[in-house]
Amino acid sequence: MKLDQFLKWQGRVATGGEAKHLITSGAVRVNGSIETRRGRKLNPGDNVCFEDEEYIFTEPALQGP
């Protein structure tokens, strides 16, 4: 999952444009480093920090038919 999608999935932003603005402004950290690439692919176990909240990325469960 890409970083911008993750922020939307977590409900931290409402739109892709809002995610882009926050990420490119340096407001998001991944594994302790500022991340400015909205398309950065997250791997299971990555630590995402935004507005003093911390999330550990895990693959979303796939829904069956």
The first five atom37 places (N, CA, C, CB, O) and aatype in JSON, in Angstrom:
{
  "aatype": [12, 11, 10, 3, 5, 13, 10, 11, 17, 5, 7, 1, 19, 0, 16, 7, 7, 6, 0, 11, 8, 10, 9, 16, 15, 7, 0, 19, 1, 19, 2, 7, 15, 9, 6, 16, 1, 1, 7, 1, 11, 10, 2, 14, 7, 3, 2, 19, 4, 13, 6, 3, 6, 6, 18, 9, 13, 16, 6, 14, 0, 10, 5, 7, 14],
  "atom_mask": [
    [1, 1, 1, 1, 1],
    [1, 1, 1, 1, 1],
    [1, 1, 1, 1, 1],
    [1, 1, 1, 1, 1],
    [1, 1, 1, 1, 1],
    [1, 1, 1, 1, 1],
    [1, 1, 1, 1, 1],
    [1, 1, 1, 1, 1],
    [1, 1, 1, 1, 1],
    [1, 1, 1, 1, 1],
    [1, 1, 1, 0, 1],
    [1, 1, 1, 1, 1],
    [1, 1, 1, 1, 1],
    [1, 1, 1, 1, 1],
    [1, 1, 1, 1, 1],
    [1, 1, 1, 0, 1],
    [1, 1, 1, 0, 1],
    [1, 1, 1, 1, 1],
    [1, 1, 1, 1, 1],
    [1, 1, 1, 1, 1],
    [1, 1, 1, 1, 1],
    [1, 1, 1, 1, 1],
    [1, 1, 1, 1, 1],
    [1, 1, 1, 1, 1],
    [1, 1, 1, 1, 1],
    [1, 1, 1, 0, 1],
    [1, 1, 1, 1, 1],
    [1, 1, 1, 1, 1],
    [1, 1, 1, 1, 1],
    [1, 1, 1, 1, 1],
    [1, 1, 1, 1, 1],
    [1, 1, 1, 0, 1],
    [1, 1, 1, 1, 1],
    [1, 1, 1, 1, 1],
    [1, 1, 1, 1, 1],
    [1, 1, 1, 1, 1],
    [1, 1, 1, 1, 1],
    [1, 1, 1, 1, 1],
    [1, 1, 1, 0, 1],
    [1, 1, 1, 1, 1],
    [1, 1, 1, 1, 1],
    [1, 1, 1, 1, 1],
    [1, 1, 1, 1, 1],
    [1, 1, 1, 1, 1],
    [1, 1, 1, 0, 1],
    [1, 1, 1, 1, 1],
    [1, 1, 1, 1, 1],
    [1, 1, 1, 1, 1],
    [1, 1, 1, 1, 1],
    [1, 1, 1, 1, 1],
    [1, 1, 1, 1, 1],
    [1, 1, 1, 1, 1],
    [1, 1, 1, 1, 1],
    [1, 1, 1, 1, 1],
    [1, 1, 1, 1, 1],
    [1, 1, 1, 1, 1],
    [1, 1, 1, 1, 1],
    [1, 1, 1, 1, 1],
    [1, 1, 1, 1, 1],
    [1, 1, 1, 1, 1],
    [1, 1, 1, 1, 1],
    [1, 1, 1, 1, 1],
    [1, 1, 1, 1, 1],
    [1, 1, 1, 0, 1],
    [1, 1, 1, 1, 1]
  ],
  "atom_positions": [
    [[0.85, -1.17, 0.0], [0.0, 0.0, 0.0], [0.9, 1.24, 0.0], [-0.97, -0.01, 1.23], [1.94, 1.27, 0.66]],
    [[0.49, 2.24, -0.73], [1.25, 3.49, -0.78], [0.92, 4.36, 0.42], [0.97, 4.25, -2.09], [-0.16, 4.24, 1.01]],
    [[1.85, 5.23, 0.78], [1.7, 6.07, 1.96], [0.45, 6.93, 1.9], [2.91, 6.96, 2.11], [-0.26, 7.04, 2.9]],
    [[0.15, 7.55, 0.76], [-1.04, 8.39, 0.69], [-2.31, 7.57, 0.88], [-1.09, 9.13, -0.64], [-3.26, 8.03, 1.51]],
    [[-2.33, 6.36, 0.33], [-3.48, 5.47, 0.49], [-3.64, 5.05, 1.95], [-3.34, 4.23, -0.4], [-4.75, 4.94, 2.46]],
    [[-2.51, 4.83, 2.62], [-2.54, 4.43, 4.03], [-3.18, 5.51, 4.89], [-1.12, 4.13, 4.53], [-4.0, 5.21, 5.76]],
    [[-2.82, 6.77, 4.65], [-3.4, 7.86, 5.43], [-4.91, 7.95, 5.22], [-2.73, 9.19, 5.06], [-5.65, 8.24, 6.15]],
    [[-5.35, 7.71, 3.99], [-6.79, 7.7, 3.72], [-7.45, 6.49, 4.39], [-7.06, 7.69, 2.2], [-8.52, 6.62, 4.97]],
    [[-6.83, 5.34, 4.3], [-7.35, 4.11, 4.89], [-7.52, 4.25, 6.41], [-6.42, 2.92, 4.56], [-8.46, 3.71, 6.99]],
    [[-6.58, 4.97, 7.04], [-6.65, 5.19, 8.48], [-7.64, 6.29, 8.86], [-5.27, 5.54, 9.02], [-7.91, 6.5, 10.04]],
    [[-8.18, 6.98, 7.86], [-9.12, 8.06, 8.13], [-8.46, 9.34, 8.59], [0.0, 0.0, 0.0], [-9.13, 10.22, 9.15]],
    [[-7.16, 9.48, 8.38], [-6.41, 10.67, 8.81], [-6.58, 11.81, 7.82], [-4.92, 10.34, 8.97], [-6.41, 12.98, 8.18]],
    [[-6.91, 11.49, 6.57], [-7.2, 12.49, 5.55], [-8.43, 12.03, 4.77], [-5.97, 12.71, 4.6], [-8.74, 10.85, 4.74]],
    [[-9.11, 12.99, 4.15], [-10.33, 12.66, 3.41], [-10.07, 12.46, 1.91], [-11.36, 13.75, 3.61], [-10.79, 11.72, 1.25]],
    [[-9.03, 13.12, 1.39], [-8.78, 13.07, -0.06], [-7.31, 12.82, -0.35], [-9.24, 14.37, -0.73], [-6.45, 12.99, 0.5]],
    [[-7.06, 12.4, -1.58], [-5.68, 12.21, -2.01], [-4.91, 13.52, -2.03], [0.0, 0.0, 0.0], [-3.72, 13.55, -1.74]],
    [[-5.6, 14.62, -2.37], [-4.96, 15.93, -2.38], [-4.52, 16.35, -1.0], [0.0, 0.0, 0.0], [-3.44, 16.93, -0.83]],
    [[-5.34, 16.06, -0.01], [-4.99, 16.39, 1.38], [-3.78, 15.56, 1.82], [-6.19, 16.14, 2.33], [-2.88, 16.07, 2.49]],
    [[-3.77, 14.29, 1.44], [-2.64, 13.42, 1.77], [-1.36, 13.94, 1.12], [-2.91, 11.97, 1.33], [-0.31, 14.0, 1.75]],
    [[-1.46, 14.32, -0.15], [-0.3, 14.84, -0.88], [0.28, 16.06, -0.19], [-0.69, 15.19, -2.33], [1.49, 16.17, -0.02]],
    [[-0.58, 16.99, 0.21], [-0.13, 18.21, 0.87], [0.61, 17.89, 2.18], [-1.32, 19.14, 1.15], [1.69, 18.42, 2.43]],
    [[0.03, 17.02, 2.99], [0.66, 16.69, 4.27], [2.0, 15.98, 4.08], [-0.27, 15.81, 5.09], [2.97, 16.29, 4.77]],
    [[2.03, 15.05, 3.15], [3.27, 14.29, 2.93], [4.36, 15.19, 2.37], [3.02, 13.11, 1.98], [5.49, 15.17, 2.87]],
    [[4.05, 15.97, 1.34], [5.08, 16.82, 0.72], [5.53, 17.95, 1.64], [4.57, 17.39, -0.59], [6.61, 18.52, 1.44]],
    [[4.71, 18.3, 2.64], [5.11, 19.35, 3.58], [6.03, 18.82, 4.68], [3.87, 19.99, 4.21], [6.54, 19.6, 5.49]],
    [[6.26, 17.5, 4.71], [7.17, 16.92, 5.7], [6.5, 16.6, 7.03], [0.0, 0.0, 0.0], [7.19, 16.44, 8.03]],
    [[5.18, 16.49, 7.05], [4.45, 16.25, 8.3], [4.33, 14.76, 8.65], [3.08, 16.85, 8.21], [3.78, 14.42, 9.7]],
    [[4.85, 13.88, 7.79], [4.7, 12.44, 8.01], [6.09, 11.81, 8.1], [3.85, 11.78, 6.88], [6.98, 12.11, 7.31]],
    [[6.24, 10.92, 9.08], [7.5, 10.18, 9.23], [7.23, 8.7, 9.02], [8.14, 10.43, 10.64], [6.2, 8.17, 9.45]],
    [[8.16, 8.04, 8.36], [8.1, 6.59, 8.19], [9.4, 6.03, 8.75], [7.9, 6.18, 6.67], [10.49, 6.4, 8.32]],
    [[9.26, 5.14, 9.72], [10.43, 4.52, 10.38], [11.4, 5.58, 10.92], [11.16, 3.6, 9.4], [12.61, 5.41, 10.85]],
    [[10.83, 6.67, 11.45], [11.63, 7.71, 12.09], [12.18, 8.79, 11.18], [0.0, 0.0, 0.0], [12.77, 9.75, 11.67]],
    [[12.0, 8.66, 9.87], [12.52, 9.65, 8.93], [11.37, 10.37, 8.23], [13.45, 8.98, 7.89], [10.36, 9.75, 7.9]],
    [[11.53, 11.66, 7.99], [10.53, 12.41, 7.25], [10.42, 11.83, 5.85], [10.87, 13.92, 7.19], [11.42, 11.61, 5.17]],
    [[9.18, 11.58, 5.44], [8.94, 11.0, 4.11], [8.13, 12.0, 3.28], [8.21, 9.63, 4.21], [7.04, 12.4, 3.69]],
    [[8.66, 12.39, 2.13], [7.98, 13.36, 1.28], [7.46, 12.75, -0.01], [8.9, 14.5, 0.96], [6.93, 13.45, -0.87]],
    [[7.61, 11.43, -0.16], [7.12, 10.74, -1.36], [5.77, 10.11, -1.05], [8.14, 9.66, -1.86], [5.69, 9.16, -0.27]],
    [[4.72, 10.63, -1.65], [3.39, 10.11, -1.35], [3.2, 8.7, -1.89], [2.33, 11.02, -1.92], [2.35, 7.96, -1.38]],
    [[3.96, 8.32, -2.89], [3.85, 6.99, -3.48], [4.76, 5.96, -2.83], [0.0, 0.0, 0.0], [4.91, 4.85, -3.34]],
    [[5.38, 6.31, -1.71], [6.29, 5.39, -1.03], [5.53, 4.14, -0.62], [6.95, 6.06, 0.2], [4.5, 4.23, 0.06]],
    [[6.02, 2.99, -1.03], [5.35, 1.73, -0.72], [5.69, 1.34, 0.72], [5.78, 0.61, -1.71], [6.85, 1.3, 1.11]],
    [[4.65, 1.06, 1.49], [4.83, 0.61, 2.86], [4.95, -0.9, 2.91], [3.66, 1.08, 3.74], [4.3, -1.62, 2.15]],
    [[5.79, -1.36, 3.8], [5.98, -2.79, 4.02], [5.45, -3.15, 5.4], [7.47, -3.19, 3.87], [5.49, -2.31, 6.3]],
    [[4.97, -4.38, 5.6], [4.49, -4.77, 6.92], [5.55, -4.49, 7.99], [4.1, -6.25, 6.94], [6.72, -4.82, 7.82]],
    [[5.11, -3.88, 9.07], [6.02, -3.53, 10.16], [6.52, -2.09, 10.11], [0.0, 0.0, 0.0], [7.1, -1.61, 11.08]],
    [[6.3, -1.39, 8.98], [6.72, 0.02, 8.9], [5.96, 0.84, 9.93], [6.49, 0.58, 7.47], [4.77, 0.62, 10.17]],
    [[6.66, 1.78, 10.52], [6.1, 2.66, 11.53], [5.81, 4.01, 10.88], [7.08, 2.82, 12.75], [6.72, 4.66, 10.36]],
    [[4.54, 4.43, 10.91], [4.13, 5.7, 10.3], [3.67, 6.63, 11.41], [2.98, 5.47, 9.24], [2.8, 6.28, 12.2]],
    [[4.26, 7.83, 11.48], [3.9, 8.82, 12.5], [3.34, 10.06, 11.82], [5.14, 9.18, 13.37], [3.87, 10.57, 10.84]],
    [[2.23, 10.54, 12.39], [1.56, 11.72, 11.87], [0.79, 12.37, 13.01], [0.61, 11.37, 10.69], [0.01, 11.7, 13.69]],
    [[1.02, 13.67, 13.25], [0.35, 14.42, 14.31], [0.41, 13.7, 15.65], [-1.09, 14.67, 13.93], [-0.62, 13.52, 16.3]],
    [[1.6, 13.3, 16.07], [1.83, 12.64, 17.36], [1.08, 11.32, 17.52], [1.44, 13.56, 18.47], [0.92, 10.84, 18.64]],
    [[0.64, 10.72, 16.42], [0.02, 9.41, 16.46], [0.93, 8.46, 15.69], [-1.43, 9.43, 15.86], [1.53, 8.83, 14.68]],
    [[1.03, 7.25, 16.18], [1.92, 6.27, 15.58], [1.11, 5.06, 15.12], [3.02, 5.84, 16.58], [0.24, 4.57, 15.84]],
    [[1.4, 4.6, 13.92], [0.72, 3.44, 13.34], [1.76, 2.44, 12.87], [-0.2, 3.86, 12.17], [2.81, 2.83, 12.34]],
    [[1.49, 1.17, 13.07], [2.33, 0.12, 12.52], [1.56, -0.47, 11.34], [2.68, -0.99, 13.61], [0.44, -0.95, 11.49]],
    [[2.17, -0.42, 10.16], [1.49, -0.89, 8.96], [1.44, -2.41, 8.93], [2.18, -0.36, 7.7], [2.46, -3.08, 9.12]],
    [[0.24, -2.94, 8.69], [0.06, -4.36, 8.41], [-0.8, -4.41, 7.15], [-0.61, -5.14, 9.64], [-1.63, -3.53, 6.9]],
    [[-0.61, -5.44, 6.36], [-1.4, -5.59, 5.13], [-2.86, -5.68, 5.49], [-0.95, -6.84, 4.32], [-3.22, -6.44, 6.39]],
    [[-3.74, -4.91, 4.82], [-5.17, -5.04, 5.07], [-5.65, -6.43, 4.68], [-5.95, -3.97, 4.31], [-5.17, -7.01, 3.7]],
    [[-6.59, -6.96, 5.43], [-7.13, -8.28, 5.12], [-7.91, -8.23, 3.82], [-8.02, -8.8, 6.27], [-8.68, -7.29, 3.6]],
    [[-7.73, -9.19, 2.99], [-8.47, -9.27, 1.74], [-9.85, -9.84, 2.04], [-7.72, -10.14, 0.7], [-10.0, -10.8, 2.79]],
    [[-10.85, -9.22, 1.42], [-12.22, -9.69, 1.61], [-12.54, -10.71, 0.53], [-13.23, -8.52, 1.57], [-12.23, -10.51, -0.64]],
    [[-13.15, -11.81, 0.93], [-13.52, -12.85, -0.02], [-14.78, -12.48, -0.78], [0.0, 0.0, 0.0], [-15.42, -11.47, -0.5]],
    [[-15.13, -13.31, -1.76], [-16.32, -13.04, -2.59], [-17.62, -13.14, -1.83], [-16.37, -13.97, -3.76], [-18.69, -12.94, -2.4]]
  ]
}
